[in-house]
Amino acid sequence: MPTPAEKRARFRALHAEGCFVIPNFWDAGSARMLQNLGFPAVASSSAGFAWTQGLLDNAVTLEAKLDHLAAVCAVTDAPVNADFENGFADAPEAVATNALKALAAGVAGLSIEDMIRGPERALYDDIQAIERIAAARAALDAEGSGAVLVARAEGILVGRMGVSEAIDRLVALADAGADCLFAPGLREPADIAAAVRAVASRPLSVLMMTPGATVAQFADLGVRRISVGGSLARAAWGGFLAAVRQIKDEGRFEALASGASGAELKALLGR
């Protein structure tokens, strides 16, 4: 098993050039399978994990999230990026403290959102958003961890910012010390290319939201990494729901035949 420092060095190197997919797991088993399928790094999904706990997205506690991350990092050779929501705090100093707790769990990187927790889905103002990332940056640097800090601008995704405003925020978050920038909701190739140019000194991550898009197309736009968010978890739940609905509504079991075999799962979980 590589050390946390070795995983962080590998993860940082992935962000230096090229374009890679960082698929999102929802538990330790799915993380190990993604690793053993050959992905160079994996990322948590806040929604995916919440669903396994019988909760909605953004309802998991910090303690539960840290336990989840530690469990995954303990059984995964691949670097793990934590979907760390809003850092589980509003104040910059508290975000910094919690970022160090994520490091202690073994993550190679963590993403921090500029959205306040709560049903209103409000955003932090410019000053607070910048101060929160700057505080996390200072904490990670003080530890000398080498972990990758990803700053997320949620404005497009939640309908509170236009593209140009979101890109301006990405630039400000880059200046605050983020290693990688992420604005979920960017869809149009021209908008993605504009964001790449705006943060040219730092890598851009995108959320795959366009059916039919390919890794090659994102790479041509200058994207460095591609996330699928909660989509893999939804796909898994989709297969589950199709099977149980057939059983409940039709009294039939054919849908179970589409499941992976025990032998395949055993192989993918192996070391």
Backbone as JSON, one array per atom type, in Angstrom:
{
  "sequence": "MPTPAEKRARFRALHAEGCFVIPNFWDAGSARMLQNLGFPAVASSSAGFAWTQGLLDNAVTLEAKLDHLAAVCAVTDAPVNADFENGFADAPEAVATNALKALAAGVAGLSIEDMIRGPERALYDDIQAIERIAAARAALDAEGSGAVLVARAEGILVGRMGVSEAIDRLVALADAGADCLFAPGLREPADIAAAVRAVASRPLSVLMMTPGATVAQFADLGVRRISVGGSLARAAWGGFLAAVRQIKDEGRFEALASGASGAELKALLGR",
  "N": [[0.85, -1.2, 0.0], [0.71, 2.15, -0.96], [2.13, 5.04, 0.68], [0.4, 7.85, 2.26], [1.76, 10.19, 1.46], [3.04, 9.37, -0.88], [0.8, 8.79, -2.48], [-0.26, 11.37, -2.7], [1.74, 12.7, -4.11], [1.62, 11.33, -6.54], [-0.96, 12.04, -7.29], [-0.8, 14.82, -7.56], [0.95, 14.94, -9.71], [-0.68, 13.96, -11.75], [-2.19, 16.17, -12.32], [-0.56, 17.8, -13.73], [-0.28, 17.61, -16.48], [-1.96, 16.67, -19.56], [-5.15, 14.88, -19.7], [-7.47, 13.47, -17.52], [-9.85, 11.04, -16.31], [-11.62, 11.15, -13.33], [-13.29, 9.06, -11.6], [-16.25, 8.78, -9.54], [-16.72, 7.31, -6.43], [-18.9, 5.58, -4.05], [-18.69, 4.06, -1.84], [-16.39, 1.9, 0.0], [-16.1, -0.46, -1.44], [-16.9, 0.18, -4.11], [-14.94, 2.06, -4.65], [-12.58, 0.52, -4.61], [-13.09, -1.16, -6.78], [-13.13, 0.65, -8.92], [-10.5, 1.52, -8.85], [-9.18, -0.92, -9.42], [-10.06, -1.36, -11.96], [-8.46, 0.27, -13.33], [-8.35, 3.07, -13.18], [-6.52, 6.04, -12.54], [-6.88, 7.62, -10.3], [-9.35, 8.29, -7.77], [-12.52, 9.66, -6.73], [-14.57, 10.87, -4.06], [-18.15, 10.97, -3.73], [-20.38, 13.24, -2.59], [-23.18, 13.1, -2.65], [-23.55, 10.42, -3.46], [-22.46, 8.95, -1.29], [-24.12, 9.9, 0.78], [-26.61, 8.82, 0.05], [-26.16, 6.11, 0.57], [-26.34, 6.15, 3.26], [-28.93, 6.58, 3.79], [-29.68, 9.2, 3.54], [-30.13, 12.58, 2.26], [-28.22, 14.52, -0.13], [-25.67, 16.6, 1.25], [-26.41, 16.24, 3.87], [-24.92, 14.66, 5.49], [-22.86, 14.21, 8.35], [-19.82, 15.84, 9.49], [-18.2, 14.07, 10.95], [-19.11, 11.55, 10.09], [-18.44, 11.74, 7.39], [-15.63, 11.9, 7.53], [-15.01, 9.4, 8.65], [-15.89, 7.76, 6.59], [-14.14, 8.53, 4.49], [-11.68, 7.78, 5.6], [-12.01, 5.02, 5.78], [-12.16, 4.29, 3.08], [-9.68, 5.23, 2.06], [-7.98, 3.54, 3.42], [-8.16, 1.1, 2.14], [-7.54, 1.47, -0.48], [-5.32, 1.8, -3.1], [-5.1, 3.78, -4.98], [-4.89, 7.37, -5.38], [-7.1, 9.41, -3.45], [-9.6, 11.76, -3.9], [-11.38, 14.0, -1.94], [-14.74, 14.83, -1.94], [-15.5, 17.42, -0.34], [-17.59, 18.98, 0.34], [-18.75, 22.02, 1.68], [-16.58, 22.31, 3.27], [-17.57, 21.85, 5.7], [-18.04, 23.98, 7.37], [-18.42, 27.5, 7.99], [-16.74, 29.7, 8.68], [-13.48, 30.8, 7.8], [-11.26, 29.9, 9.39], [-12.26, 27.6, 10.59], [-12.81, 26.02, 8.38], [-10.19, 25.55, 7.56], [-9.25, 24.02, 9.74], [-10.88, 21.75, 9.49], [-10.08, 20.85, 7.01], [-7.57, 19.86, 7.57], [-8.31, 17.69, 9.1], [-9.41, 16.08, 7.13], [-7.08, 15.52, 5.72], [-5.8, 13.94, 7.64], [-7.36, 11.71, 7.45], [-6.36, 10.56, 5.22], [-6.61, 11.46, 2.58], [-5.72, 12.42, -0.81], [-6.35, 14.72, -2.02], [-8.69, 17.47, -1.82], [-11.91, 18.86, -2.36], [-13.44, 21.98, -2.09], [-16.41, 23.71, -1.67], [-18.09, 26.78, -2.67], [-20.55, 27.2, -1.6], [-23.1, 27.76, 0.74], [-24.13, 25.58, 3.31], [-27.36, 24.18, 3.33], [-30.91, 24.41, 2.56], [-31.4, 26.66, 0.98], [-29.33, 27.0, -0.76], [-27.47, 29.05, -1.06], [-24.73, 31.25, -1.94], [-21.41, 31.93, -0.72], [-20.22, 35.26, -0.21], [-17.95, 37.18, -2.32], [-15.62, 37.92, -0.86], [-15.64, 36.24, 1.44], [-15.64, 33.73, 0.22], [-13.14, 33.7, -1.0], [-11.46, 34.02, 1.23], [-11.91, 31.64, 2.6], [-10.81, 29.64, 0.95], [-8.17, 30.56, 0.9], [-7.47, 30.19, 3.59], [-7.63, 27.4, 3.85], [-5.61, 26.72, 2.06], [-3.34, 27.78, 3.36], [-3.3, 26.16, 5.63], [-2.85, 23.59, 4.55], [-0.37, 23.99, 3.39], [1.18, 24.55, 5.63], [1.3, 22.08, 6.79], [2.79, 20.78, 4.95], [1.9, 18.84, 3.2], [1.43, 18.3, 0.49], [-1.0, 17.8, -0.62], [-3.69, 18.14, -2.98], [-5.54, 21.01, -3.53], [-8.76, 21.75, -4.36], [-10.87, 24.17, -5.65], [-14.25, 24.89, -5.74], [-16.7, 26.45, -7.69], [-19.95, 27.0, -7.35], [-21.97, 28.41, -8.54], [-23.13, 28.38, -11.21], [-24.25, 25.83, -11.32], [-26.27, 25.91, -9.38], [-27.86, 27.9, -10.29], [-27.31, 30.59, -9.64], [-25.38, 32.19, -10.67], [-24.1, 33.58, -13.7], [-22.2, 32.41, -16.56], [-19.9, 34.02, -17.07], [-19.59, 35.38, -14.64], [-19.15, 33.25, -12.91], [-16.74, 32.3, -13.91], [-15.1, 34.46, -13.32], [-15.07, 34.18, -10.57], [-13.73, 31.75, -10.33], [-11.18, 32.53, -11.15], [-10.5, 34.28, -9.06], [-10.46, 32.46, -6.94], [-8.39, 30.84, -7.74], [-6.3, 32.66, -7.49], [-6.35, 32.82, -4.76], [-5.13, 30.54, -3.98], [-5.91, 27.97, -4.79], [-5.23, 24.77, -6.18], [-6.47, 23.53, -8.28], [-9.27, 24.19, -10.34], [-12.86, 24.26, -10.39], [-15.95, 24.34, -11.82], [-18.86, 23.19, -11.62], [-21.47, 22.6, -13.92], [-20.7, 24.03, -16.13], [-21.13, 23.69, -19.51], [-21.18, 24.24, -22.33], [-18.92, 24.02, -25.07], [-17.5, 26.41, -25.78], [-17.7, 27.91, -23.46], [-16.37, 26.3, -21.61], [-13.81, 26.3, -22.74], [-13.24, 29.01, -22.43], [-13.09, 29.19, -19.66], [-10.88, 27.56, -19.18], [-8.87, 29.11, -20.37], [-8.98, 31.35, -18.73], [-8.07, 30.51, -16.25], [-5.49, 29.75, -16.76], [-3.01, 29.18, -15.61], [-3.54, 27.21, -13.83], [-4.96, 23.9, -13.46], [-8.12, 22.9, -14.91], [-11.09, 21.39, -13.81], [-13.92, 19.52, -14.88], [-17.43, 18.77, -14.71], [-18.99, 16.0, -16.02], [-21.64, 16.54, -17.98], [-22.86, 16.43, -20.37], [-24.48, 14.43, -22.52], [-22.98, 12.07, -24.65], [-20.59, 13.4, -24.93], [-17.0, 13.21, -25.09], [-13.89, 11.99, -23.7], [-11.75, 12.77, -25.27], [-12.75, 15.06, -26.54], [-13.04, 16.85, -24.38], [-10.37, 17.0, -23.63], [-9.27, 18.25, -25.86], [-10.27, 20.79, -25.46], [-8.74, 21.67, -23.44], [-9.2, 20.81, -20.87], [-8.27, 19.44, -17.73], [-9.07, 17.47, -15.86], [-11.81, 15.16, -15.43], [-14.88, 14.79, -13.91], [-17.51, 12.61, -12.78], [-19.37, 13.0, -10.89], [-22.26, 12.22, -9.0], [-23.17, 10.36, -10.8], [-22.41, 7.66, -11.38], [-23.21, 6.39, -9.04], [-25.95, 6.86, -9.21], [-26.48, 5.36, -11.49], [-25.98, 2.78, -10.54], [-27.95, 2.59, -8.54], [-30.11, 2.82, -10.23], [-30.14, 0.35, -11.61], [-30.65, -1.32, -9.44], [-33.23, -0.38, -8.63], [-34.74, -0.97, -10.91], [-34.69, -3.75, -10.88], [-35.89, -4.44, -8.37], [-38.39, -3.28, -8.66], [-39.46, -4.75, -10.74], [-39.7, -7.21, -9.46], [-41.51, -6.55, -7.37], [-43.75, -5.4, -8.71], [-44.34, -7.06, -10.87], [-43.83, -9.6, -10.16], [-41.67, -11.0, -11.12], [-38.3, -12.03, -12.05], [-36.35, -11.57, -13.94], [-34.71, -9.33, -14.33], [-32.65, -9.55, -12.55], [-30.72, -10.99, -13.79], [-29.06, -9.28, -15.14], [-27.16, -8.43, -13.43], [-23.79, -8.14, -12.1], [-21.53, -10.89, -11.99], [-20.73, -13.03, -9.21], [-18.1, -13.94, -9.35], [-16.86, -12.0, -10.96], [-17.1, -9.71, -9.36], [-15.61, -10.53, -7.16], [-13.08, -10.69, -8.32], [-12.64, -8.0, -9.0], [-12.55, -6.82, -6.55], [-10.29, -7.82, -5.5], [-6.83, -7.82, -4.49]],
  "CA": [[0.0, 0.0, 0.0], [1.49, 3.38, -0.97], [1.89, 5.95, 1.8], [-0.36, 9.04, 1.86], [2.64, 11.12, 0.75], [3.23, 8.84, -2.24], [-0.45, 9.0, -3.21], [-0.4, 12.8, -2.99], [2.68, 13.03, -5.17], [1.05, 10.79, -7.78], [-2.15, 12.82, -7.63], [-0.36, 16.13, -8.04], [1.53, 14.74, -11.04], [-1.77, 13.81, -12.71], [-2.72, 17.49, -12.66], [0.47, 18.6, -14.39], [-0.44, 17.59, -17.93], [-2.92, 15.7, -20.07], [-6.54, 14.92, -19.25], [-7.81, 12.17, -16.95], [-11.16, 10.88, -15.69], [-11.57, 10.77, -11.92], [-14.67, 8.6, -11.33], [-16.69, 8.99, -8.15], [-17.21, 6.15, -5.7], [-19.84, 5.89, -2.97], [-18.29, 3.28, -0.67], [-15.06, 1.33, -0.17], [-16.12, -1.46, -2.51], [-16.9, 0.82, -5.43], [-13.64, 2.7, -4.82], [-11.6, -0.51, -4.98], [-13.37, -1.63, -8.13], [-12.68, 1.68, -9.86], [-9.04, 1.43, -8.86], [-8.74, -2.15, -10.07], [-10.38, -1.22, -13.37], [-7.36, 0.99, -13.96], [-8.38, 4.53, -13.07], [-5.34, 6.45, -11.77], [-7.32, 8.29, -9.07], [-10.79, 8.21, -7.57], [-13.06, 10.76, -5.92], [-15.82, 10.59, -3.38], [-19.36, 11.68, -4.15], [-21.15, 13.55, -1.38], [-24.52, 12.55, -2.82], [-23.48, 8.96, -3.49], [-22.29, 8.44, 0.08], [-25.32, 10.23, 1.56], [-27.67, 7.86, -0.27], [-25.9, 4.84, 1.26], [-26.68, 6.35, 4.67], [-30.35, 6.9, 3.88], [-29.78, 10.66, 3.67], [-29.99, 13.38, 1.06], [-26.94, 15.2, -0.26], [-25.38, 17.68, 2.19], [-26.97, 15.95, 5.2], [-23.97, 13.84, 6.23], [-22.06, 14.98, 9.31], [-18.38, 15.83, 9.29], [-17.63, 12.85, 11.52], [-19.43, 10.44, 9.19], [-17.64, 11.91, 6.17], [-14.24, 11.56, 7.82], [-14.95, 7.95, 8.81], [-16.05, 7.23, 5.23], [-12.9, 8.77, 3.75], [-10.62, 6.97, 6.18], [-12.25, 3.62, 5.41], [-11.81, 4.12, 1.67], [-8.23, 5.41, 1.89], [-7.29, 2.4, 4.02], [-8.22, -0.09, 1.27], [-7.38, 1.91, -1.85], [-3.98, 2.23, -3.48], [-5.2, 4.98, -5.81], [-5.15, 8.62, -4.65], [-8.51, 9.71, -3.23], [-10.0, 13.16, -3.76], [-12.59, 14.1, -1.14], [-15.79, 15.83, -2.14], [-15.58, 17.86, 1.05], [-18.72, 19.91, 0.41], [-18.31, 23.4, 1.94], [-15.6, 22.25, 4.34], [-18.33, 21.62, 6.93], [-17.92, 25.17, 8.22], [-18.51, 28.79, 7.29], [-15.59, 30.54, 8.98], [-12.24, 30.32, 7.18], [-10.41, 29.15, 10.32], [-12.87, 26.28, 10.79], [-12.57, 25.27, 7.14], [-8.79, 25.11, 7.61], [-9.17, 22.94, 10.72], [-11.52, 20.55, 8.94], [-9.25, 20.36, 5.91], [-6.51, 19.05, 8.18], [-8.93, 16.43, 9.5], [-9.49, 15.27, 5.91], [-5.72, 15.03, 5.48], [-5.54, 12.86, 8.59], [-8.07, 10.52, 6.97], [-5.54, 9.96, 4.18], [-6.93, 11.88, 1.22], [-4.67, 13.03, -1.62], [-6.86, 16.04, -2.4], [-10.05, 17.74, -1.35], [-12.65, 19.92, -3.05], [-14.22, 22.81, -1.17], [-17.41, 24.48, -2.41], [-18.39, 28.15, -2.21], [-21.99, 27.23, -1.34], [-23.47, 27.6, 2.14], [-24.97, 24.41, 3.54], [-28.75, 24.52, 3.63], [-31.82, 24.29, 1.42], [-31.43, 27.86, 0.15], [-28.23, 26.87, -1.73], [-26.87, 30.37, -1.24], [-23.29, 31.27, -2.1], [-20.64, 32.89, 0.07], [-19.84, 36.43, -1.01], [-16.62, 37.07, -2.9], [-14.57, 38.01, 0.15], [-15.61, 35.04, 2.27], [-15.25, 32.59, -0.61], [-11.69, 33.78, -1.17], [-10.8, 33.8, 2.53], [-12.04, 30.24, 2.97], [-9.8, 28.89, 0.19], [-6.85, 30.99, 1.36], [-7.22, 29.55, 4.88], [-7.34, 25.99, 3.59], [-4.29, 26.69, 1.43], [-2.33, 28.01, 4.39], [-3.25, 24.99, 6.51], [-2.22, 22.49, 3.83], [1.05, 24.33, 3.22], [1.84, 24.44, 6.93], [1.52, 20.65, 7.02], [3.7, 20.26, 3.94], [1.29, 17.57, 2.81], [1.4, 18.07, -0.94], [-2.37, 17.5, -1.07], [-4.24, 19.02, -4.0], [-6.72, 21.77, -3.09], [-9.67, 22.07, -5.47], [-11.9, 25.15, -5.3], [-15.45, 24.72, -6.56], [-17.63, 27.56, -7.81], [-21.22, 26.3, -7.56], [-22.99, 29.36, -8.97], [-23.86, 27.95, -12.4], [-25.0, 24.61, -11.01], [-27.46, 26.21, -8.58], [-28.6, 28.97, -10.93], [-27.11, 31.87, -8.98], [-24.35, 32.93, -11.39], [-23.9, 33.32, -15.11], [-20.91, 31.82, -16.86], [-18.8, 34.97, -16.91], [-19.42, 35.64, -13.21], [-18.55, 32.05, -12.32], [-15.34, 32.26, -14.33], [-14.41, 35.47, -12.51], [-14.85, 33.61, -9.24], [-12.66, 30.77, -10.46], [-9.9, 33.26, -11.2], [-10.24, 34.77, -7.71], [-10.13, 31.31, -6.11], [-7.04, 30.45, -8.14], [-5.38, 33.62, -6.85], [-6.34, 32.55, -3.32], [-4.26, 29.41, -3.71], [-6.4, 26.67, -5.23], [-4.39, 24.07, -7.16], [-7.32, 23.11, -9.38], [-10.53, 24.93, -10.31], [-13.97, 23.4, -10.78], [-17.25, 25.03, -11.85], [-19.89, 22.28, -12.14], [-22.5, 23.32, -14.66], [-20.16, 24.44, -17.43], [-21.54, 22.68, -20.5], [-20.88, 24.58, -23.72], [-17.48, 24.0, -25.34], [-16.92, 27.75, -25.75], [-17.6, 28.34, -22.05], [-15.3, 25.51, -20.99], [-12.54, 26.82, -23.25], [-13.02, 30.32, -21.81], [-12.65, 28.95, -18.28], [-9.5, 27.05, -19.26], [-7.99, 30.26, -20.64], [-9.0, 32.29, -17.61], [-7.26, 29.98, -15.14], [-4.48, 29.03, -17.54], [-1.89, 28.73, -14.78], [-4.02, 26.11, -12.97], [-5.82, 22.96, -14.19], [-9.57, 23.0, -14.77], [-11.88, 20.16, -13.73], [-15.3, 19.7, -15.31], [-18.4, 17.73, -14.41], [-19.56, 15.5, -17.25], [-23.08, 16.79, -17.96], [-23.33, 16.46, -21.74], [-24.51, 13.09, -23.1], [-22.27, 11.95, -25.92], [-19.27, 14.03, -24.88], [-15.92, 12.23, -24.94], [-12.67, 12.45, -23.05], [-10.94, 13.45, -26.28], [-13.29, 16.4, -26.76], [-12.67, 17.68, -23.24], [-8.93, 17.21, -23.7], [-9.02, 19.26, -26.9], [-10.63, 22.1, -24.91], [-7.76, 22.03, -22.41], [-9.61, 20.34, -19.55], [-7.28, 18.56, -17.15], [-9.68, 16.29, -15.26], [-13.24, 15.02, -15.67], [-15.63, 14.13, -12.84], [-18.87, 12.19, -13.14], [-20.25, 13.32, -9.77], [-23.05, 11.12, -8.47], [-23.8, 9.61, -11.9], [-22.2, 6.22, -11.25], [-24.09, 5.92, -7.96], [-27.32, 6.83, -9.74], [-26.58, 4.22, -12.4], [-26.09, 1.58, -9.72], [-29.29, 2.6, -7.94], [-31.07, 2.59, -11.31], [-30.24, -1.09, -11.81], [-31.31, -1.87, -8.25], [-34.64, -0.05, -8.65], [-35.39, -1.71, -11.99], [-34.87, -5.15, -10.47], [-36.85, -4.61, -7.28], [-39.72, -2.93, -9.15], [-39.96, -5.9, -11.49], [-40.12, -8.21, -8.47], [-42.69, -6.1, -6.64], [-44.9, -5.07, -9.55], [-44.65, -8.09, -11.85], [-43.57, -10.93, -9.62], [-40.68, -11.65, -12.01], [-36.93, -11.87, -11.57], [-35.39, -11.56, -15.05], [-33.77, -8.21, -14.25], [-31.49, -9.94, -11.75], [-29.71, -11.59, -14.66], [-28.16, -8.26, -15.65], [-26.19, -8.12, -12.4], [-22.44, -8.68, -12.22], [-21.38, -12.2, -11.36], [-19.93, -13.05, -8.0], [-16.7, -14.1, -9.72], [-16.35, -10.72, -11.44], [-16.96, -8.82, -8.21], [-14.48, -11.0, -6.37], [-11.85, -10.29, -9.01], [-12.46, -6.55, -8.96], [-12.26, -6.43, -5.19], [-9.03, -8.41, -5.1], [-5.61, -6.98, -4.45]],
  "C": [[0.89, 1.25, 0.0], [1.17, 4.24, 0.26], [1.03, 7.12, 1.33], [0.51, 10.03, 1.07], [2.86, 10.66, -0.69], [1.97, 9.03, -3.08], [-0.61, 10.46, -3.6], [0.54, 13.24, -4.1], [2.16, 12.53, -6.52], [-0.13, 11.63, -8.24], [-1.77, 14.18, -8.18], [0.21, 16.01, -9.45], [0.45, 14.58, -12.11], [-2.3, 15.16, -13.18], [-1.74, 18.34, -13.46], [0.3, 18.65, -15.9], [-1.49, 16.56, -18.32], [-4.32, 15.91, -19.52], [-6.89, 13.53, -18.72], [-9.22, 12.21, -16.36], [-10.95, 10.46, -14.24], [-12.99, 10.36, -11.51], [-14.98, 8.65, -9.84], [-17.28, 7.73, -7.55], [-18.25, 6.58, -4.66], [-19.57, 5.04, -1.73], [-16.93, 2.65, -0.97], [-15.02, 0.32, -1.3], [-16.09, -0.84, -3.89], [-15.57, 1.52, -5.69], [-12.59, 1.69, -5.26], [-11.84, -1.02, -6.39], [-12.89, -0.62, -9.17], [-11.16, 1.66, -9.97], [-8.58, 0.23, -9.67], [-9.16, -2.22, -11.53], [-9.36, -0.34, -14.1], [-7.4, 2.49, -13.9], [-7.24, 4.98, -12.16], [-5.66, 7.14, -10.46], [-8.83, 8.17, -8.99], [-11.24, 9.35, -6.66], [-14.34, 10.32, -5.24], [-16.96, 11.39, -4.01], [-20.17, 11.97, -2.9], [-22.56, 12.98, -1.47], [-24.51, 11.04, -2.76], [-23.33, 8.37, -2.11], [-23.54, 8.72, 0.91], [-26.43, 9.22, 1.3], [-27.42, 6.52, 0.43], [-26.25, 4.93, 2.74], [-28.17, 6.65, 4.86], [-30.62, 8.38, 4.03], [-29.75, 11.32, 2.3], [-28.61, 14.04, 1.04], [-26.85, 16.37, 0.72], [-25.99, 17.46, 3.58], [-26.04, 15.1, 6.05], [-23.18, 14.72, 7.18], [-20.58, 14.92, 8.95], [-17.77, 14.53, 9.79], [-17.9, 11.65, 10.62], [-18.61, 10.53, 7.91], [-16.2, 11.51, 6.41], [-14.07, 10.05, 7.99], [-15.02, 7.27, 7.44], [-14.75, 7.36, 4.46], [-11.77, 7.89, 4.28], [-10.77, 5.51, 5.79], [-11.85, 3.35, 3.97], [-10.3, 4.22, 1.47], [-7.45, 4.21, 2.41], [-7.24, 1.18, 3.1], [-7.97, 0.23, -0.19], [-5.96, 2.39, -2.09], [-4.01, 3.54, -4.27], [-5.38, 6.22, -4.93], [-6.65, 8.9, -4.59], [-8.69, 11.21, -3.1], [-11.33, 13.2, -3.0], [-13.51, 15.19, -1.66], [-16.13, 16.31, -0.73], [-16.63, 18.95, 1.25], [-18.22, 21.34, 0.69], [-17.22, 23.46, 3.02], [-16.24, 22.04, 5.69], [-18.17, 22.77, 7.92], [-18.09, 26.4, 7.35], [-17.23, 29.61, 7.46], [-14.32, 29.96, 8.35], [-11.38, 29.47, 8.11], [-10.95, 27.74, 10.54], [-12.71, 25.41, 9.55], [-11.15, 24.72, 7.14], [-8.63, 23.94, 8.57], [-9.74, 21.65, 10.16], [-10.73, 19.98, 7.77], [-8.13, 19.48, 6.45], [-7.06, 17.71, 8.67], [-9.09, 15.51, 8.29], [-8.12, 14.71, 5.55], [-5.42, 13.84, 6.38], [-6.25, 11.57, 8.19], [-7.33, 9.85, 5.82], [-5.8, 10.42, 2.77], [-5.73, 12.5, 0.52], [-5.07, 14.43, -2.07], [-8.24, 16.23, -1.83], [-10.62, 18.94, -2.08], [-13.51, 20.66, -2.04], [-15.12, 23.74, -1.98], [-17.55, 25.9, -1.83], [-19.87, 28.32, -1.92], [-22.25, 26.94, 0.13], [-24.37, 26.37, 2.28], [-26.38, 24.85, 3.89], [-29.6, 24.48, 2.39], [-31.83, 25.49, 0.49], [-30.38, 27.82, -0.95], [-27.63, 28.23, -2.07], [-25.35, 30.25, -1.33], [-22.65, 32.23, -1.1], [-20.32, 34.09, -0.81], [-18.38, 36.3, -1.44], [-15.53, 37.03, -1.84], [-14.49, 36.73, 0.96], [-15.19, 33.82, 1.47], [-13.73, 32.54, -0.78], [-10.97, 33.46, 0.14], [-10.85, 32.33, 2.94], [-11.0, 29.39, 2.24], [-8.39, 29.27, 0.65], [-6.5, 30.33, 2.69], [-6.89, 28.08, 4.71], [-5.95, 25.83, 2.98], [-3.18, 26.83, 2.46], [-2.18, 26.8, 5.29], [-2.54, 23.83, 5.82], [-0.73, 22.74, 3.66], [1.81, 24.17, 4.53], [2.15, 22.98, 7.26], [2.53, 20.07, 6.05], [3.2, 18.97, 3.33], [1.41, 17.26, 1.32], [0.02, 17.74, -1.47], [-2.86, 18.56, -2.04], [-5.51, 19.68, -3.48], [-7.52, 22.19, -4.31], [-10.72, 23.05, -4.97], [-13.05, 25.04, -6.28], [-16.3, 25.99, -6.52], [-18.98, 26.97, -8.24], [-22.29, 27.16, -8.23], [-23.79, 28.94, -10.19], [-24.77, 26.79, -12.06], [-26.29, 24.92, -10.27], [-28.23, 27.42, -9.11], [-28.46, 30.33, -10.29], [-26.02, 32.71, -9.64], [-24.43, 32.59, -12.87], [-22.49, 32.8, -15.33], [-19.78, 32.8, -16.59], [-18.53, 35.27, -15.44], [-18.76, 34.45, -12.52], [-17.07, 31.95, -12.69], [-14.53, 33.29, -13.55], [-14.12, 34.93, -11.11], [-13.75, 32.55, -9.29], [-11.29, 31.44, -10.45], [-9.53, 33.74, -9.8], [-9.83, 33.62, -6.79], [-8.75, 30.75, -6.47], [-6.02, 31.36, -7.48], [-5.29, 33.39, -5.35], [-5.53, 31.31, -2.97], [-4.76, 28.04, -4.11], [-5.46, 26.08, -6.28], [-5.17, 23.74, -8.43], [-8.66, 23.81, -9.22], [-11.64, 24.09, -10.93], [-15.25, 24.22, -10.71], [-18.27, 24.07, -12.43], [-21.0, 23.09, -12.81], [-22.01, 23.9, -15.97], [-20.45, 23.34, -18.45], [-21.02, 22.98, -21.9], [-19.37, 24.6, -23.95], [-16.83, 25.39, -25.27], [-16.75, 28.25, -24.32], [-16.48, 27.59, -21.33], [-13.94, 26.02, -21.44], [-12.22, 28.17, -22.63], [-12.53, 30.15, -20.37], [-11.22, 28.43, -18.24], [-8.53, 28.21, -19.47], [-7.88, 31.16, -19.42], [-8.12, 31.82, -16.46], [-6.06, 29.23, -15.7], [-3.32, 28.52, -16.71], [-2.27, 27.55, -13.9], [-4.91, 25.18, -13.81], [-7.3, 23.19, -13.91], [-10.18, 21.61, -14.75], [-13.29, 20.47, -14.2], [-16.14, 18.52, -14.84], [-19.04, 17.29, -15.72], [-21.09, 15.62, -17.18], [-23.69, 16.72, -19.36], [-23.33, 15.06, -22.32], [-23.81, 13.08, -24.45], [-20.91, 12.6, -25.93], [-18.22, 12.96, -24.63], [-14.74, 12.85, -24.21], [-11.83, 13.25, -24.04], [-11.44, 14.87, -26.52], [-12.93, 17.33, -25.61], [-11.17, 17.98, -23.26], [-8.59, 18.28, -24.73], [-9.34, 20.67, -26.42], [-9.64, 22.56, -23.84], [-8.12, 21.61, -21.01], [-8.57, 19.36, -19.02], [-7.9, 17.31, -16.51], [-11.19, 16.35, -15.39], [-13.86, 14.22, -14.53], [-16.98, 13.68, -13.37], [-19.84, 12.41, -11.99], [-20.97, 12.1, -9.23], [-23.61, 10.2, -9.54], [-23.59, 8.11, -11.79], [-23.07, 5.65, -10.13], [-25.53, 5.86, -8.45], [-27.51, 5.66, -10.69], [-26.74, 2.92, -11.62], [-27.48, 1.48, -9.08], [-30.36, 2.36, -9.01], [-31.25, 1.11, -11.59], [-30.95, -1.77, -10.65], [-32.82, -1.63, -8.31], [-35.39, -0.8, -9.75], [-35.66, -3.15, -11.57], [-35.94, -5.29, -9.39], [-38.26, -4.23, -7.71], [-40.31, -4.07, -9.97], [-40.45, -6.98, -10.54], [-41.43, -7.81, -7.81], [-43.92, -5.98, -7.53], [-45.32, -6.2, -10.47], [-44.46, -9.5, -11.32], [-42.58, -11.72, -10.45], [-39.28, -11.25, -11.56], [-35.89, -11.75, -12.69], [-34.34, -10.46, -14.93], [-32.53, -8.56, -13.43], [-30.37, -10.5, -12.61], [-28.71, -10.57, -15.19], [-27.08, -7.88, -14.63], [-24.82, -8.72, -12.69], [-22.37, -10.02, -11.51], [-20.55, -12.08, -10.09], [-18.44, -13.16, -8.3], [-16.09, -12.78, -10.18], [-16.14, -9.75, -10.28], [-15.78, -9.23, -7.34], [-13.16, -10.58, -7.0], [-11.58, -8.81, -8.89], [-12.18, -6.03, -7.56], [-10.91, -6.94, -4.71], [-7.89, -7.43, -5.14], [-4.63, -7.5, -5.5]]
}
